[in-house]
Structures are given as structure tokens and as C-alpha cells.
């Protein structure tokens, strides 16, 4: 069981998530639970997988608010013995999240630019002009300066972020095994290329949970990682 693979439990509720985790068994030791499952018992599932099944948990909340609110939210979430938590990579958000996580083992990961976005999307959102790659690397550097334990980026920026002088954890969604459908992801790479570029962990969702045999799909990704 290689914890470099994080499987996204992007299913409707905790019951479906627990069923999927049961099918995956010891092929997967690290799970991501996101906003889509928050109202479907996501925190309860996180606690059960952690406490009763010994799994690591990545809570993908992408928090963004004023500092005091972020700090309070993170302090509450830290009580669940979660391993990773995402917040937006803006320095004021990262520093507030780190304050909220103080005294716990929770790692704060700053989101750089979502892997489903490209330059046209940034233009629509009035994000400053410039190459998506360069903006992502700069946001990563600023998140590290604010105290982030790691960042979220696409595999295509992993090597440049790994080369930063203060680089830390790099977690890459937007990972698809060869031949898998891209879905809504735009800046994607294969598991081996993402790890080879410097990612510490890769996040894979639909190619695993939509597979006819999820355990076989996860095991194939693990084998690809192990072969590096």
C-alpha cells in the first residue's frame, strides 16, 4: 500500500464512500473527501476511515474567507485527526489556517490554480494576465512563504515548484492513467509522469471509482508508481 496514491471519494454520500473503500481494501491507504460529500456525511466518513480502518485522510475544503473565520474553521476541523486540509493559497488564508492548525498534526495545503482551469478561465475571473504555469509557481512560492506545509498544483507545474528554494509537499490532482477520459480536467499527466516531476502524492478519482473493478484500477496505478 503506497500512500503516494490518494483516491478521491467523489461519491454521493458516506455510505457509498465506505462501500468503495471496502472494495479497495488494502490497495489504498489514503483518501480524499471533498465538498461534494460534506452534506452526505463526509466528516463522519473521514473519522470512521481514520479511526476504525487506519486510513489517512485528505479533507479537500478549499477554504477561503477572512482570516478569523478561516482560523476558527481549521481549529474545528483539526479535532477530526485529519492529515491534509486544503485552503486557497492566498497568503492571508494560509497564515490563518496555520494558526488554526497549531497544536495538531494537520498539514495545510495551499491551492494554486485549479487543474480544471486554463488561461481563458482566468481571464473570465479577472485574474491578472500571464502564463498559467508562471502564476501557479508564483502562488506556490507565496503560499510557502506564508507557512503552507504544501501546495496543490497540476502535474505540469510540479517540477518548477519542486525547484523552489523552500519547496515542501506537492500534491497533484489532474492525474489520469493512460487512456482514461479527461473529464473536466485540462492540465493533466499520467501517474508516473506526475511522480517523476516531483509530486509527493497524486490524486485520482473517477478512473478508480468509475472502473468496473476499482481495486484492479487502483492496483494498476500503484504498480505504475512502484515501477519508477
C-alpha positions as CSV (number, residue, x, y, z in Angstrom):
1,X,0.0,0.0,0.0
2,X,1.7,3.1,-1.3
3,X,0.4,6.4,0.2
4,X,1.6,8.4,-2.7
5,X,-1.7,7.4,-4.3
6,X,-4.7,9.3,-2.9
7,X,-8.1,8.2,-4.1
8,X,-10.8,10.8,-4.3
9,X,-14.1,9.5,-2.8
10,X,-16.2,11.7,-5.1
11,X,-19.3,9.7,-4.5
12,X,-22.7,11.0,-3.2
13,X,-22.5,10.1,0.5
14,X,-20.7,8.3,3.3
15,X,-22.4,5.0,2.7
16,X,-21.2,4.9,-0.9
17,X,-17.8,6.1,0.3
18,X,-17.5,3.3,2.8
19,X,-18.6,0.8,0.3
20,X,-16.0,1.9,-2.2
21,X,-13.3,1.9,0.5
22,X,-14.3,-1.7,1.3
23,X,-13.9,-2.7,-2.3
24,X,-10.4,-1.1,-2.5
25,X,-9.3,-2.7,0.7
26,X,-5.5,-2.6,1.3
27,X,-4.9,-1.4,-2.2
28,X,-5.4,2.2,-1.0
29,X,-4.3,3.8,2.3
30,X,-5.1,7.5,1.6
31,X,-8.4,9.0,0.7
32,X,-9.6,12.5,-0.3
33,X,-13.0,13.7,0.9
34,X,-14.2,16.9,-0.8
35,X,-17.0,19.4,-0.6
36,X,-19.3,17.3,-2.7
37,X,-19.7,14.8,0.2
38,X,-19.7,17.3,3.0
39,X,-23.5,17.2,3.3
40,X,-23.6,13.5,2.8
41,X,-21.7,12.6,6.0
42,X,-18.2,13.4,4.8
43,X,-16.8,14.2,8.2
44,X,-18.3,11.1,9.8
45,X,-16.8,9.0,7.0
46,X,-13.4,10.7,7.5
47,X,-13.5,9.9,11.1
48,X,-14.5,6.2,10.5
49,X,-11.9,5.6,7.9
50,X,-9.2,7.1,10.1
51,X,-10.1,5.7,13.5
52,X,-11.6,2.3,12.5
53,X,-9.7,1.4,9.3
54,X,-6.3,3.2,9.8
55,X,-6.6,5.2,6.6
56,X,-5.0,8.6,6.0
57,X,-7.4,11.4,5.2
58,X,-7.2,14.4,2.9
59,X,-10.1,16.9,3.5
60,X,-10.4,19.0,0.4
61,X,-12.4,22.0,1.5
62,X,-10.5,24.8,-0.3
63,X,-11.4,27.2,2.5
64,X,-11.4,31.0,1.6
65,X,-12.6,33.7,3.9
66,X,-11.4,36.4,6.3
67,X,-8.5,35.3,8.5
68,X,-10.5,34.9,11.7
69,X,-13.1,32.8,10.0
70,X,-10.6,30.5,8.4
71,X,-8.7,30.1,11.6
72,X,-11.8,29.1,13.5
73,X,-12.9,26.7,10.8
74,X,-9.5,25.0,10.7
75,X,-9.3,24.8,14.5
76,X,-12.6,22.9,14.4
77,X,-11.6,20.6,11.6
78,X,-8.3,19.8,13.3
79,X,-10.2,18.0,16.0
80,X,-11.0,15.2,13.5
81,X,-7.4,14.0,13.3
82,X,-7.2,14.7,9.5
83,X,-3.9,14.5,7.7
84,X,-4.2,17.1,5.0
85,X,-6.6,20.1,4.6
86,X,-6.8,22.5,1.6
87,X,-7.3,26.2,1.7
88,X,-6.9,28.8,-1.0
89,X,-3.2,29.7,-1.4
90,X,-3.6,33.4,-0.7
91,X,-1.1,34.3,2.0
92,X,-3.6,35.7,4.5
93,X,-5.7,32.5,4.2
94,X,-2.7,30.2,4.6
95,X,-1.3,32.0,7.6
96,X,-4.7,32.0,9.3
97,X,-5.1,28.3,8.6
98,X,-1.7,27.5,10.1
99,X,-2.7,29.3,13.2
100,X,-5.9,27.3,13.4
101,X,-4.0,24.1,13.0
102,X,-1.4,24.9,15.6
103,X,-1.0,22.1,18.2
104,X,-2.2,19.4,15.8
105,X,-0.6,17.3,13.1
106,X,-2.8,18.7,10.4
107,X,-0.9,19.7,7.2
108,X,-2.2,22.8,5.4
109,X,-2.1,22.7,1.7
110,X,-2.5,25.9,-0.4
111,X,-4.4,25.6,-3.7
112,X,-2.6,27.4,-6.5
113,X,-4.7,27.3,-9.7
114,X,-7.3,24.6,-10.1
115,X,-6.4,21.9,-12.6
116,X,-9.7,22.3,-14.4
117,X,-8.8,25.9,-15.4
118,X,-6.9,27.4,-18.3
119,X,-6.0,30.9,-19.4
120,X,-9.5,31.7,-20.7
121,X,-11.0,30.8,-17.3
122,X,-8.6,33.1,-15.5
123,X,-9.5,35.9,-17.9
124,X,-13.2,35.3,-17.2
125,X,-12.4,35.5,-13.4
126,X,-10.4,38.7,-13.9
127,X,-7.1,37.1,-12.8
128,X,-4.1,39.0,-13.9
129,X,-2.5,38.4,-17.3
130,X,0.3,35.9,-17.6
131,X,1.1,32.3,-18.3
132,X,-0.9,29.9,-16.1
133,X,2.3,28.0,-15.3
134,X,4.1,31.1,-14.1
135,X,1.2,32.2,-12.0
136,X,0.9,28.8,-10.4
137,X,4.5,28.7,-9.4
138,X,4.4,32.2,-8.0
139,X,1.3,31.4,-6.0
140,X,3.1,28.3,-4.6
141,X,6.1,30.3,-3.6
142,X,3.9,32.8,-1.8
143,X,1.9,30.0,0.0
144,X,5.2,28.5,1.2
145,X,6.3,32.0,2.4
146,X,3.1,32.2,4.4
147,X,3.8,28.9,6.1
148,X,1.9,26.3,4.0
149,X,3.0,22.7,4.6
150,X,2.5,22.0,0.9
151,X,0.6,23.0,-2.2
152,X,-1.9,21.7,-4.7
153,X,-0.9,22.1,-8.4
154,X,-1.3,20.3,-11.7
155,X,1.5,17.8,-12.6
156,X,2.7,20.2,-15.2
157,X,3.9,22.7,-12.6
158,X,5.3,20.1,-10.2
159,X,8.9,20.2,-11.4
160,X,9.2,24.0,-11.3
161,X,7.6,24.1,-7.8
162,X,10.0,21.3,-6.6
163,X,12.9,23.5,-7.7
164,X,11.8,26.4,-5.5
165,X,14.3,27.0,-2.6
166,X,11.6,26.5,0.0
167,X,9.6,23.7,-1.6
168,X,7.6,21.3,0.6
169,X,4.8,18.9,0.0
170,X,3.4,18.8,-3.6
171,X,0.0,17.1,-4.2
172,X,-1.2,16.9,-7.8
173,X,-4.8,16.2,-8.9
174,X,-5.4,16.2,-12.6
175,X,-3.8,12.8,-12.9
176,X,-5.2,10.3,-15.4
177,X,-3.8,6.8,-16.3
178,X,-3.0,6.4,-20.0
179,X,-6.2,6.1,-22.0
180,X,-8.5,7.4,-19.2
181,X,-11.1,10.1,-20.0
182,X,-10.1,13.6,-19.0
183,X,-13.5,14.6,-17.8
184,X,-13.4,18.3,-16.6
185,X,-9.6,18.3,-16.2
186,X,-7.5,20.3,-18.6
187,X,-3.9,20.2,-17.3
188,X,-3.3,16.5,-16.8
189,X,-0.5,13.9,-16.8
190,X,-0.1,10.2,-16.1
191,X,0.7,8.9,-12.6
192,X,4.3,8.1,-13.4
193,X,5.0,11.5,-15.1
194,X,3.4,13.3,-12.1
195,X,5.6,11.5,-9.5
196,X,8.6,11.8,-11.8
197,X,8.1,15.5,-12.0
198,X,8.4,15.8,-8.2
199,X,4.9,15.2,-6.8
200,X,4.8,13.6,-3.3
201,X,1.2,12.5,-3.8
202,X,-1.2,12.1,-6.7
203,X,-5.0,12.3,-6.5
204,X,-7.1,10.1,-8.7
205,X,-10.9,9.8,-8.6
206,X,-13.1,8.8,-11.5
207,X,-10.6,6.4,-13.2
208,X,-10.8,4.4,-9.9
209,X,-14.3,4.7,-8.7
210,X,-15.9,4.6,-12.1
211,X,-13.9,1.5,-13.1
212,X,-15.7,-1.9,-13.3
213,X,-13.1,-3.2,-10.9
214,X,-12.0,-0.3,-8.7
215,X,-9.4,-2.4,-6.8
216,X,-7.8,-3.5,-10.0
217,X,-7.7,0.1,-11.3
218,X,-6.1,1.3,-8.1
219,X,-3.6,-1.6,-8.1
220,X,-2.6,-0.8,-11.6
221,X,-1.8,2.8,-10.6
222,X,0.2,1.6,-7.6
223,X,2.2,-0.7,-9.9
224,X,2.9,2.2,-12.2
225,X,4.2,4.3,-9.3
226,X,6.2,1.4,-7.9
227,X,7.9,0.8,-11.3
228,X,9.5,4.3,-11.2
